[in-house]
Amino acid sequence: MARRTSLVVAVLVATLTIAGMALGTPSAQQTFSWQLTPTGSSARLRGLSAVSANVAWASGSQGTVLRTVDRGSTWQQVGPPGTATLQFRDIEAFNADRAVILSIGPGSDSRIYVTSDAGQHWTLAFVNDDPNAFYDCMTFLDDRRGLALSDPPDGIKFRILSTSDGGQSWHVVSPAGMPPALAGEFAFAASGQCITSAHGHRAWFGTGGAAQARVFRSDNRGQTWRVSATTMNSGPSAGIFALAFRSQQHGLAVGGDFLLPTASPDNFALSRDGGSSWQLVPSAPPEYRSGATWVDGHTAIAVGPSGSDVSTDGGPTWHRFDDGSFDTTDCASPNACWASGEQGRAAYLVR
């Protein structure tokens, strides 16, 4: 009788396991790895936009803009001519032909270019004329409406640029709806992910540099903002480097201290209320992470110079799956995730 009972239990466990796999339940046995692709570039690729499993764009130092349409087998340099001194820290691509790039820096070094023919031609859509402004990152809420973020030009309030025509033209949003910045507060132009959005009206940006790392949230496409504090590590070289939301409510913030890349605790936080409050992740790797993305509803990836980590339970637990250096990561779908970083490194995710 005991033997028969054991057999029934074993069959039941096996049946439940198979059923769980069929329903897509996260498995501890699932493996992840990056498949490096040859870009032929030595630029540091801090900007990245995944379009599909085959199509991705990357941007970075030396005026570099790269594009692949064959899953990384080949990459083409398609950046605007005469921009070798610019650092394109962010790129937002809508398909294989249309993309918007942002260069960072003080004054006129902060620029936005747009292409609609796969980089054969670029239009200079915005040139910063404020010597105190420094644009860090941008996001698009849909294929027409987008926002770009500058550190506080006056030391008092962050500045937001807005577009409603796919990046062809931009205007400065009134500062009346922006809460004051803390002394020394700024955003990090490390991965193009210091500002993010969810389809619709909501956007968020993360900060550091000051006594607190904070998250600003807008519910009306960047017109007005409110801010919440986090207990993440913050200081002159520390704070929130990337934000990623898998829904209007569930968000992930990653960062740390880029001067202490392997000794950066208190560097991951989760929100379950749309960014109004944040809770530290005690089990997160205590290392600087500059980029993050959601693969699906329960799987997230974080990357940095010292490695890549994955969570398959919505963010509370993480494990290392790669020791290579990447600055940013992006997913167009669960089967279309990419990463890029120093020395022209670009890769797609294998699961």
C-alpha positions in Angstrom: 0.0 0.0 0.0 2.8 2.4 0.9 4.5 1.6 -2.4 1.3 2.3 -4.3 0.8 5.6 -2.5 4.4 6.7 -3.3 3.8 5.9 -6.9 0.6 8.0 -7.0 2.3 10.9 -5.4 5.2 10.7 -7.9 2.8 10.7 -10.8 0.9 13.6 -9.4 4.0 15.7 -8.9 5.2 14.9 -12.4 1.8 15.9 -13.8 1.7 19.2 -11.9 5.3 19.9 -13.1 4.4 19.3 -16.7 1.2 21.4 -16.3 3.2 24.2 -14.8 5.6 24.2 -17.7 2.8 24.2 -20.2 1.3 27.3 -18.5 4.6 29.1 -18.7 5.4 29.0 -15.0 8.9 30.4 -14.3 11.4 27.6 -13.9 14.6 27.7 -11.8 16.2 25.5 -14.4 15.7 28.1 -17.2 19.1 29.3 -18.5 20.0 32.7 -20.0 23.0 33.8 -22.0 24.2 36.6 -24.3 25.2 35.7 -27.9 27.8 38.3 -28.9 27.5 39.7 -32.4 30.4 41.3 -34.4 29.7 45.0 -34.8 33.1 46.0 -36.2 33.0 49.0 -33.9 35.2 50.1 -30.9 32.7 52.7 -29.7 31.0 52.5 -26.3 27.4 51.7 -27.1 25.3 53.2 -24.3 22.2 53.7 -26.5 20.1 50.7 -27.6 16.7 50.1 -29.1 15.3 46.6 -29.8 12.8 46.5 -32.6 12.5 42.7 -33.1 14.5 39.5 -32.9 16.2 40.6 -36.1 16.3 44.4 -36.0 18.1 46.5 -33.4 19.8 49.9 -33.3 22.7 51.0 -31.0 24.4 54.3 -30.5 27.3 55.7 -28.6 30.6 57.5 -28.7 32.4 58.9 -31.7 29.1 59.7 -33.4 28.3 56.1 -33.8 24.9 54.7 -34.8 24.7 51.0 -35.7 21.8 49.1 -37.2 21.2 45.4 -37.8 18.4 43.7 -39.7 19.7 40.1 -39.6 20.0 39.4 -35.8 23.4 40.8 -35.5 25.1 38.9 -38.3 26.1 42.2 -39.8 25.9 45.8 -38.4 26.0 49.0 -40.5 27.3 52.3 -39.4 24.5 54.7 -40.2 25.2 57.8 -38.1 24.9 61.4 -39.2 28.0 62.7 -41.0 30.2 65.2 -39.2 29.2 64.0 -35.7 32.4 62.2 -34.7 32.8 64.4 -31.6 29.3 63.6 -30.3 28.2 60.9 -27.9 24.8 59.5 -28.8 23.8 58.1 -25.4 20.2 57.3 -26.3 18.3 56.0 -29.3 14.6 55.2 -29.8 13.7 53.2 -32.9 10.3 52.5 -34.2 11.1 50.1 -37.0 14.0 49.2 -39.4 13.8 52.6 -41.0 12.7 55.2 -38.3 14.8 56.2 -35.4 15.6 59.2 -33.1 19.0 59.7 -31.5 20.1 62.0 -28.6 23.6 63.3 -28.0 24.6 64.5 -24.6 26.7 67.3 -23.3 26.6 71.0 -22.3 25.2 73.6 -24.7 25.0 72.6 -28.3 26.5 69.2 -27.7 23.0 68.2 -26.6 21.2 67.5 -29.9 18.4 65.3 -31.4 18.5 63.8 -34.9 15.8 61.9 -36.8 15.9 59.5 -39.7 13.1 57.8 -41.6 15.2 56.0 -44.2 17.4 53.7 -42.1 20.0 56.3 -41.5 20.7 57.3 -45.1 19.7 60.8 -44.2 19.3 62.5 -40.9 17.4 65.7 -39.9 18.8 67.8 -37.0 15.6 68.3 -35.1 16.9 70.0 -31.9 20.0 71.8 -30.8 20.3 73.0 -27.2 20.9 76.7 -26.9 21.2 76.9 -23.1 24.8 76.6 -22.0 23.6 75.3 -18.6 21.4 72.6 -19.9 22.6 69.0 -20.3 20.2 66.4 -21.8 20.6 62.9 -20.5 18.0 60.6 -22.0 14.7 60.4 -23.8 11.6 58.2 -24.1 8.6 57.8 -26.4 5.1 57.1 -25.1 4.0 56.1 -28.6 5.3 56.6 -32.1 4.5 60.4 -32.0 4.8 61.6 -28.5 8.2 61.7 -26.7 10.1 63.4 -23.9 13.7 64.3 -23.3 15.3 65.1 -19.9 17.9 67.7 -18.9 19.6 68.2 -15.6 18.4 71.4 -13.9 19.9 74.3 -16.0 19.2 76.7 -13.2 20.0 74.3 -10.4 16.4 74.5 -9.3 14.2 72.4 -11.7 14.8 69.6 -14.2 13.9 70.5 -17.7 11.6 68.5 -20.0 11.5 68.6 -23.9 8.4 67.3 -25.6 7.6 66.2 -29.1 4.2 65.3 -30.7 5.4 64.6 -34.2 7.7 61.6 -33.8 10.7 63.8 -32.9 10.6 66.2 -35.9 10.2 69.2 -33.6 10.6 69.7 -29.8 9.6 72.4 -27.3 10.5 73.0 -23.7 7.7 72.1 -21.3 6.7 74.8 -18.8 8.7 74.3 -15.5 5.6 75.2 -13.4 4.6 71.6 -13.0 8.1 70.3 -12.0 8.9 69.9 -8.3 12.2 71.5 -7.2 15.4 69.5 -7.4 17.5 68.8 -4.4 20.9 70.4 -4.1 23.3 68.6 -6.4 20.5 66.4 -7.9 20.9 65.2 -11.5 20.2 62.3 -13.9 22.8 59.8 -15.3 23.4 59.6 -19.0 24.8 56.0 -18.8 22.3 53.9 -20.6 19.5 56.0 -22.2 17.2 54.7 -19.4 17.1 57.4 -16.8 13.7 58.3 -18.2 11.1 55.7 -19.3 7.4 55.5 -20.1 4.5 53.2 -20.4 2.2 53.3 -23.4 -0.4 56.0 -22.7 0.2 59.1 -20.6 2.6 58.0 -17.8 6.4 58.6 -17.6 9.1 58.4 -15.0 12.6 59.6 -14.5 15.2 58.6 -11.9 17.9 60.8 -10.2 21.0 60.7 -8.0 23.9 62.9 -7.2 22.2 64.3 -4.1 21.3 63.1 -0.6 18.4 61.0 -2.0 17.8 59.1 -5.1 14.4 60.0 -6.3 11.8 59.0 -8.9 9.7 61.7 -10.7 6.3 60.6 -12.2 4.0 62.3 -14.7 0.5 61.1 -15.6 -0.1 63.6 -18.4 2.7 63.1 -20.9 5.3 65.2 -19.0 3.2 68.4 -18.4 3.3 68.0 -14.6 5.3 65.8 -12.2 5.3 64.5 -8.6 8.3 63.0 -6.9 9.0 60.2 -4.4 12.1 59.4 -2.5 13.9 56.0 -2.4 16.4 54.6 0.0 18.7 53.6 -2.8 22.4 54.6 -2.5 22.8 58.2 -3.7 25.8 60.6 -3.9 28.0 62.4 -6.3 28.5 59.3 -8.4 25.6 57.2 -7.2 21.9 57.0 -7.7 19.3 55.6 -10.1 20.7 54.8 -13.5 17.8 53.0 -15.1 14.1 52.6 -14.7 11.9 49.9 -16.3 8.2 49.3 -15.8 6.4 46.1 -16.9 3.0 47.7 -16.3 1.5 51.0 -15.1 2.1 49.8 -11.5 5.1 47.5 -11.4 8.5 49.2 -11.8 12.2 48.4 -11.3 15.0 50.8 -10.5 18.7 49.9 -10.7 21.9 51.8 -10.1 24.6 52.1 -7.5 28.0 53.9 -7.6 29.8 53.8 -10.9 33.1 54.6 -9.1 32.6 51.4 -7.0 31.2 49.0 -9.6 31.7 45.9 -7.5 30.8 47.3 -4.1 27.5 49.1 -4.6 24.8 47.9 -2.1 21.3 49.3 -1.9 21.1 49.5 -5.7 17.9 47.8 -6.7 14.3 48.8 -5.8 10.8 47.8 -6.7 7.5 49.6 -6.9 4.1 48.1 -7.0 2.1 51.4 -6.9 3.2 53.1 -10.1 6.4 54.6 -8.6 4.7 56.3 -5.6 6.8 54.2 -3.2 9.9 52.0 -3.6 11.2 49.1 -1.6 14.9 48.0 -1.6 15.7 44.5 -2.9 17.9 42.9 -0.1 19.0 40.0 -2.2 20.0 42.0 -5.3 23.7 41.8 -6.4 25.6 44.6 -4.6 27.2 45.8 -7.8 26.7 48.9 -10.0 24.0 48.2 -12.7 23.4 50.9 -15.4 20.7 49.2 -17.5 17.5 47.2 -17.0 14.6 45.8 -18.9 11.6 43.5 -18.5 11.7 40.3 -20.6 8.1 39.4 -19.8 5.7 39.8 -16.9 7.9 38.0 -14.4 11.4 38.1 -15.9 13.7 41.1 -15.7 17.4 41.6 -16.6 19.9 44.1 -15.2 23.3 44.8 -16.8 26.5 46.7 -15.8 30.3 46.6 -16.4 30.8 43.7 -14.0 28.0 41.4 -15.3 24.3 40.6 -16.0 21.7 39.4 -13.6 18.2 37.9 -14.1 15.1 37.7 -11.9 12.3 35.2 -12.8 10.0 36.1 -10.0 9.2 39.7 -10.7 12.3 41.2 -9.0 12.7 39.9 -5.4 15.5 37.4 -6.2 18.3 37.6 -8.8 21.1 35.5 -10.0 24.2 36.2 -12.2 24.2 34.6 -15.7 27.0 36.5 -17.5 30.3 38.2 -16.4 30.8 40.4 -19.5 30.5 44.1 -19.5 27.3 45.8 -20.9 25.9 49.3 -20.3 22.3 48.9 -21.4 19.7 46.3 -22.4 16.3 46.4 -24.2 13.5 44.0 -25.1 11.0 44.4 -27.9 9.3 41.1 -26.9 10.3 38.1 -24.8 12.2 36.7 -27.8 13.8 39.9 -28.9 16.1 41.1 -26.1 19.5 42.9 -26.8 22.4 44.4 -24.8 25.3 46.7 -25.7 28.3 48.3 -24.1 32.0 49.1 -24.3 34.3 48.2 -27.2 31.4 47.9 -29.6 29.9 44.9 -27.7 26.4 44.0 -28.8 24.5 40.8 -28.1 21.1 39.2 -28.2 19.6 37.1 -25.4 19.4 33.3 -25.7 16.9 31.5 -23.4 
